[in-house]
Amino acid sequence: MLIVTGATGLLGNAVIRRALARRMDVTALVRRTSPRRPLDGLALIRIEIDLCADSLGAVIGHGDIVVHAAARVAIGRRHLDAFRRDNVVPTVRLAAACRQAGARLVHVSTVDTLAWGTRECPGDETQGAVEPVASAYSISKHEAERAVLAEMASGLDSVMVHPGFMLGPWDWKPSSGRMLLDVARAPVALAPPGGNDFCHVEDVADAVIEAGLRGDSGSRYVLGGEALTYADAFAMMRRVAGRVPRVATAPAWLVQTLGWIGDGLGAITGREPVLNSVSAGIACLPHHFSSARAIRDLGYHPRPAEIAMRDAWAWFTSNGYA
């Protein structure tokens, strides 16, 4: 049995659909307030559960593979307590439950818990370090990893995966696909001077499943993609959306100034905007990683970023987002 948390999110939903295509038995663990549409029509078991409070022993059995994809994701400085509640507490409880049941845990972490690299010298799974600009999200993911490692020391069978910037279909919220939508709608796309690794969510989902089936216990796998500057990525996004590729690269000082303005607005409204000093700082830096281990051990085959963007745009268009 494959058990998936975060079943209505981008990666969790893709994992479920790819697993069902392989005729695997799937159980989706969802919050009682989760939308129903992402799972409509899928032949699976749906269990409504609070990962922070409800008993998990009754839903996890010996030999199960549990993919923990649920997470609060946002890049900023505020609301660390909320990130710990949503990212650390469920991980602590799931890791303990998997160890006690004899199940395998595939913990979906982030490349932000690894040392960043450049396109010429990418980071990998062996370089664990605090990233240059720490966010509440990355702090919580570091702490969640430490919880998994503590349970592994007591016998938990676990594999960690570190996805890059995912795009593709089934982005119901939308999450990372919001960048594609915003870039396509802008009269001129203003790109920060940094870069990222863009990957297809279905390729990542396939590798997550393979990690559960044949990944070495205790291993980490980066699941990245094509390394692009944001300027090149934004131009590609606009072409995919049928827009003229009007893109300008903003200097780092301007991006950071806009981030500080965002901090001020957040202090006034109580809601941290997407562009804040932390997200601005990250966007000005290269952010690249090697997926060589996953390619070798899991058969990971990341497709070009343009394919991920095209599939995401087609899905957004057909579902009324664009």
C-alpha positions in Angstrom: 0.0 0.0 0.0 1.2 3.5 -0.9 0.1 6.1 1.6 0.4 9.8 0.6 0.1 12.9 2.7 -0.4 16.2 1.0 -2.6 14.4 -1.5 -4.2 17.6 -2.9 -0.9 19.5 -3.3 1.1 19.6 -6.5 3.6 16.8 -5.8 1.3 14.6 -3.6 -1.4 14.7 -6.3 1.1 13.8 -9.0 2.5 10.9 -6.9 -1.0 9.5 -6.5 -1.8 9.7 -10.2 1.5 8.2 -11.3 1.1 5.4 -8.7 -2.5 4.6 -9.8 -1.2 4.5 -13.4 1.1 1.7 -12.2 -1.9 -0.1 -10.6 -0.6 0.5 -7.1 -3.0 0.5 -4.2 -3.1 4.1 -2.8 -4.5 5.7 0.3 -4.7 9.5 0.5 -4.4 11.2 3.9 -6.2 14.5 3.8 -7.3 17.2 6.2 -11.0 17.5 6.8 -11.0 20.9 5.2 -9.1 19.7 2.1 -10.8 20.3 -1.3 -12.4 17.3 -2.9 -11.8 18.1 -6.5 -8.1 17.0 -6.7 -9.1 13.5 -5.8 -12.5 13.2 -7.6 -12.8 10.1 -9.8 -9.6 8.5 -8.5 -9.7 4.8 -7.4 -8.2 5.2 -4.0 -8.9 5.2 -0.3 -9.4 8.7 1.2 -8.9 9.1 4.9 -9.6 12.4 6.6 -7.1 12.9 9.4 -5.3 15.5 11.5 -1.6 14.6 11.3 -1.0 16.7 14.4 -3.5 15.1 16.7 -5.2 12.0 15.5 -3.8 8.5 16.0 -1.8 7.3 13.0 -1.2 3.7 14.0 -4.6 2.6 12.6 -3.8 3.8 9.1 -0.1 2.7 8.7 0.6 -1.0 8.4 3.7 -3.2 8.1 5.3 -3.0 4.7 3.4 0.2 3.7 5.3 3.0 1.9 4.4 6.4 3.3 5.2 9.4 1.1 5.1 12.5 3.3 4.5 15.3 0.9 2.3 17.5 3.0 3.9 20.8 4.0 3.3 24.5 4.5 5.4 26.2 1.8 6.1 29.9 1.6 9.4 31.9 1.6 9.6 34.5 4.2 10.7 35.3 7.8 7.3 35.4 9.6 5.1 32.8 11.2 7.8 30.3 12.2 5.5 28.8 14.9 2.9 28.0 12.1 5.6 26.4 10.0 6.7 24.2 12.9 3.2 23.2 13.6 2.5 22.2 10.0 5.9 20.8 8.9 7.7 19.5 12.1 4.9 18.1 14.3 3.3 15.9 11.6 6.8 14.6 10.6 7.7 13.7 14.2 4.4 11.8 14.5 4.6 10.1 11.1 8.2 9.0 11.5 7.4 7.5 14.9 4.3 5.7 13.6 6.2 4.3 10.6 9.0 3.0 12.8 6.5 1.3 15.1 4.6 -0.2 12.2 7.6 -1.3 10.2 6.6 0.9 7.3 9.0 2.8 5.0 8.9 6.6 5.1 9.7 8.7 2.0 10.2 12.1 3.5 9.8 14.9 1.0 12.2 17.6 2.1 13.6 20.5 0.0 16.9 21.4 -1.7 17.0 24.3 0.7 18.3 22.0 3.4 21.4 21.4 1.3 24.3 23.6 0.5 23.5 25.7 -2.6 25.7 25.5 -5.7 26.1 27.2 -9.1 25.5 25.9 -12.6 29.2 25.3 -12.9 29.5 23.7 -9.4 26.1 22.4 -8.3 25.3 21.3 -4.8 24.3 17.7 -4.0 23.1 15.4 -1.2 26.5 15.3 0.5 26.6 19.0 1.3 24.2 19.7 4.2 24.3 23.3 5.3 22.1 26.2 6.2 21.4 28.1 2.9 22.6 31.7 2.5 19.2 33.2 3.3 17.2 31.3 5.8 13.4 31.3 5.7 10.9 30.1 8.3 10.1 27.3 5.8 13.6 26.1 5.5 14.2 26.3 9.3 11.1 24.1 9.8 12.3 21.6 7.1 15.7 21.3 8.8 14.0 20.5 12.0 11.7 18.0 10.3 14.7 16.2 8.8 16.3 16.0 12.3 13.2 14.3 13.5 13.4 11.7 10.8 17.1 11.1 11.5 16.3 10.6 15.2 13.8 7.9 14.3 16.2 6.3 11.9 18.7 6.0 14.7 16.0 3.9 16.4 15.3 1.7 13.4 13.1 3.7 11.0 13.4 2.7 7.3 13.5 6.0 5.5 14.6 7.8 2.4 14.7 11.5 1.9 14.1 13.3 -1.4 14.9 16.9 -2.2 12.8 18.3 -5.2 13.8 21.4 -7.2 11.3 23.9 -8.6 8.4 21.8 -9.9 6.0 22.7 -12.7 3.4 20.6 -14.4 -0.3 19.6 -14.3 -2.4 19.1 -11.1 -1.3 22.3 -9.5 -4.7 22.9 -8.0 -3.8 25.7 -5.5 -1.8 26.8 -7.6 1.6 26.6 -5.9 4.9 26.9 -7.8 2.8 27.3 -11.0 1.8 30.8 -9.7 5.2 32.0 -11.1 4.2 30.8 -14.6 0.8 32.5 -14.4 2.2 35.8 -13.1 5.0 35.9 -15.6 2.6 35.2 -18.5 0.2 38.0 -17.3 2.8 40.7 -16.8 3.2 43.4 -19.6 7.0 42.9 -19.0 8.4 40.2 -16.8 11.0 41.6 -14.3 13.4 38.8 -13.5 15.7 38.7 -10.4 19.4 38.0 -11.1 19.5 34.5 -9.6 18.6 31.1 -11.0 16.9 27.8 -10.2 16.5 24.2 -11.3 13.1 23.7 -13.1 11.7 20.2 -13.2 8.5 18.4 -14.3 6.4 17.3 -11.4 5.5 14.0 -13.0 9.2 13.1 -13.3 9.7 14.0 -9.6 6.7 11.9 -8.7 8.0 8.9 -10.5 11.3 9.2 -8.7 9.5 9.6 -5.4 7.8 6.3 -6.0 11.0 4.6 -7.0 12.7 5.9 -3.9 10.0 4.2 -1.9 10.3 0.9 -3.8 14.1 0.7 -4.2 15.9 3.6 -2.7 18.6 2.7 -0.2 17.5 3.2 3.4 19.1 6.3 4.8 19.8 7.8 1.4 19.0 11.3 0.1 18.2 12.1 -3.5 18.1 15.5 -5.1 15.3 15.6 -7.8 16.3 18.7 -9.7 16.0 19.7 -13.3 17.2 22.1 -15.9 19.4 24.9 -14.5 18.2 28.3 -15.8 18.6 31.9 -14.8 15.3 33.5 -13.9 15.6 35.7 -17.0 15.9 32.7 -19.3 13.1 30.9 -17.4 10.8 33.9 -17.6 11.4 34.2 -21.4 10.7 30.5 -21.8 7.5 30.8 -19.8 6.2 33.7 -21.9 6.9 31.9 -25.2 5.1 28.8 -23.8 2.1 31.0 -23.0 2.1 32.6 -26.4 3.4 35.9 -25.1 6.2 38.1 -26.5 9.2 37.3 -24.4 9.6 40.8 -22.9 11.9 40.2 -19.9 14.2 42.6 -18.1 16.7 41.5 -15.4 16.4 43.7 -12.3 19.6 44.5 -10.4 20.0 42.9 -7.0 19.7 46.2 -5.1 16.3 46.9 -6.7 15.0 43.4 -5.9 16.2 43.6 -2.3 14.7 47.1 -1.9 11.3 45.8 -3.1 11.7 43.0 -0.6 12.2 45.4 2.2 9.1 47.3 1.1 7.3 44.0 1.2 8.4 43.6 4.8 6.9 46.9 5.7 3.6 46.1 4.1 3.6 42.8 5.9 4.1 44.5 9.2 1.2 46.8 8.5 -1.2 44.1 7.2 -0.1 41.1 9.2 0.2 39.1 6.0 3.7 38.6 4.6 3.7 39.3 0.8 5.3 36.9 -1.7 8.0 39.4 -2.3 9.8 40.1 1.0 13.4 40.5 2.1 14.0 36.8 2.4 12.4 35.8 -0.9 14.2 38.7 -2.6 17.5 37.7 -1.1 17.1 34.1 -2.4 15.9 35.2 -5.8 19.2 37.1 -6.3 21.4 34.0 -5.9 22.1 30.9 -7.9 20.3 27.9 -6.6 21.5 24.8 -8.4 22.0 21.1 -7.6 23.1 17.9 -9.2 20.6 15.0 -9.6 23.3 12.5 -10.5 22.6 10.1 -7.6 18.9 9.9 -8.4 19.6 9.4 -12.1 21.9 6.5 -11.3 20.0 4.8 -8.5 16.3 5.6 -9.2 16.3 6.0 -13.0 15.3 9.6 -12.6 14.8 11.2 -16.1 14.2 14.9 -15.7 12.8 16.4 -19.0 13.7 19.8 -20.3 12.1 22.7 -18.4 10.1 23.8 -21.5 8.2 20.6 -21.4 7.3 21.1 -17.8 6.2 24.7 -18.5 4.1 23.6 -21.6 2.3 20.9 -19.6 1.6 23.2 -16.7 0.3 26.0 -19.0 -1.9 23.5 -20.9 -3.3 22.2 -17.6 -3.9 25.8 -16.3 -5.6 26.7 -19.5 -7.9 23.7 -19.7 -8.9 24.2 -16.0 -9.7 27.9 -16.2 -6.6 29.3 -14.4 -5.3 31.1 -17.5 
